[in-house]
Amino acid sequence: MPFIVVNRSVEKARQLAESHGQSFCSLEQFTADPPPVEALLSATGAEGAVLDKATLERLSARTPSGEPP
């Protein structure tokens, strides 16, 4: 199953993605123009929210199934 690795550090995203043969992008790029996804898994050490309401709304609008991730 394909997935996209997103990280605040694009280099860390690239390393992890390449080790699994997948694509990657920076968190900044992802939040500005999220690709169509069906599921979202978030694992972060950040103390606050990483994805804001506007980003989640953009994600929901772009899912292939029309259902929120």
Solvent accessible surface area in square Angstrom, and as a share of the most:
residue,aa,sasa,rsa
1,M,212,0.95
2,P,115,0.72
3,F,94,0.39
4,I,59,0.30
5,V,15,0.09
6,V,47,0.27
7,N,53,0.27
8,R,161,0.59
9,S,40,0.26
10,V,76,0.43
11,E,80,0.36
12,K,129,0.54
13,A,0,0.00
14,R,80,0.29
15,Q,100,0.44
16,L,95,0.47
17,A,0,0.00
18,E,100,0.45
19,S,83,0.53
20,H,109,0.49
21,G,67,0.65
22,Q,50,0.22
23,S,62,0.40
24,F,73,0.31
25,C,12,0.07
26,S,25,0.16
27,L,33,0.16
28,E,141,0.63
29,Q,108,0.48
30,F,9,0.04
31,T,30,0.17
32,A,73,0.56
33,D,89,0.46
34,P,0,0.00
35,P,38,0.24
36,P,85,0.53
37,V,25,0.14
38,E,87,0.39
39,A,81,0.63
40,L,71,0.35
41,L,166,0.83
42,S,74,0.48
43,A,99,0.76
44,T,71,0.41
45,G,75,0.72
46,A,36,0.28
47,E,187,0.84
48,G,50,0.48
49,A,100,0.77
50,V,44,0.26
51,L,30,0.15
52,D,84,0.44
53,K,152,0.64
54,A,47,0.37
55,T,2,0.01
56,L,78,0.39
57,E,96,0.43
58,R,79,0.29
59,L,0,0.00
60,S,39,0.25
61,A,89,0.69
62,R,91,0.33
63,T,10,0.06
64,P,102,0.64
65,S,69,0.45
66,G,59,0.57
67,E,112,0.50
68,P,91,0.57
69,P,58,0.37
